[in-house]
Amino acid sequence: MKWVYWARLYDSKFQAGCLVRRMEHDGWLFGIEMPHEIEVYRSRKGKYGVRYVP
């Protein structure tokens, strides 16, 4: 299992969390296979990102 990192970093944890919710919602709405695990992480520079295991 390898993590796939979303290309963009966000200034706040809230913004990254909104992307996670959208990924979950789009998978449910459109019937797309959901990643096994999605999480918000903090980079070394203090910004927030999203990573998931497909």
BALUM-618989 format. One record per atom (N, C-alpha, C): x negated, y, z negated. Coordinates in steps of 0.1 Angstrom, whole numbers, padded with zeros to 4 digits, always signed. Each point is the difference from the previous one (the first is absolute). Layout:
% residues N
XYZ ...
This chain:
% residues 54
-0008-0012+0000 +0008+0012+0000 -0009+0012+0000 +0002+0008+0010 -0008+0013+0001 +0010+0012+0001 -0004+0010-0007 +0008+0012+0000 -0001+0008+0013 +0011+0005+0004 +0001+0009+0011 +0003+0014-0005 -0009+0010+0003 +0001+0013-0006 +0008+0010+0010 +0009+0007-0005 +0007+0010+0008 -0010+0011+0003 +0001+0006+0012 -0010+0009+0005 -0001+0013-0007 +0011+0004-0006 +0000+0014-0006 -0001-0001-0016 -0007+0010-0005 +0000+0002-0015 +0009+0012-0004 +0006-0001-0011 +0010+0010-0005 -0005+0007-0012 +0004+0012-0002 -0004+0008-0012 +0006-0004-0013 +0012-0006+0001 +0007-0004-0012 +0004-0015+0000 +0001-0005-0011 +0005-0014-0001 +0014-0001+0004 +0008+0010-0002 +0014+0000+0004 +0001-0001+0016 -0008+0007+0007 +0000-0001+0015 -0003-0014+0005 -0010-0006-0006 -0004-0014+0003 +0011-0009-0003 +0007+0002-0012 +0011-0009-0004 +0012+0001+0009 +0002+0012+0006 +0011+0002+0010 -0003-0009+0012 -0012-0001+0004 -0004-0008+0012 +0003-0015-0004 -0004-0004-0012 +0003-0014-0004 +0015-0003+0001 +0008+0009-0006 +0014-0002+0000 +0006-0001+0015 -0006+0009+0008 +0005+0000+0014 -0004-0013+0007 -0012-0005-0002 -0004-0013+0006 +0010-0011-0005 +0003+0000-0013 +0009-0010-0005 +0014+0001+0006 +0005+0013+0001 +0013+0002+0005 +0001-0003+0015 -0010+0004+0008 +0000-0003+0014 +0000-0015+0003 -0008-0008-0008 +0000-0014+0001 +0014-0006-0002 +0007+0005-0010 +0013-0005-0003 +0010+0004+0010 -0001+0013+0005 +0010+0005+0009 -0001-0006+0014 -0013-0001+0005 -0002-0005+0014 -0003-0015+0001 -0001-0007-0011 -0002-0014+0000 -0015-0003+0003 -0009+0009-0002 -0014-0003+0002 -0006-0008-0011 -0009-0009+0003 -0006-0007-0011 -0008+0009-0009 +0003-0001-0013 -0006+0008-0010 -0014-0005-0004 -0009+0010-0003 -0013-0005-0006 +0002-0007-0013 -0009-0008-0004 +0001-0008-0012 -0002+0009-0012 -0009+0010+0001 -0002+0009-0011 -0004+0014+0005 +0006+0010-0006 -0003+0014+0004 -0003+0007-0013 -0011+0009+0001 -0003+0007-0013 -0006+0014+0004 +0001+0009-0010 -0007+0013+0001 -0013-0001-0007 -0010+0005+0006 -0014+0000-0006 -0005+0014+0000 -0010+0002-0008 -0007+0013-0001 -0014-0001+0006 -0003+0009+0009 -0013+0000+0006 -0011+0006-0009 -0012-0001+0004 -0011+0006-0008 +0001+0015-0001 +0005+0006+0010 +0001+0015+0001 +0013+0005-0007 +0008-0009-0006 +0011+0004-0008 +0013+0000+0007 +0000-0003+0013 +0013+0000+0008 +0006-0014-0001 +0012-0001+0004 +0008-0013-0001 +0002-0005+0014 +0000-0014+0001 +0003-0007+0012 +0008-0012-0002 +0004-0006+0011 +0009-0012-0001 -0008-0011+0007 +0001-0012-0006 -0006-0012+0006 +0010-0011-0002 -0001-0010+0009 +0009-0011+0000 -0006-0013+0005 +0005-0011-0004 -0004-0013+0005 +0011-0005+0010 -0003-0001+0012 +0010-0005+0010 +0004-0014-0002 
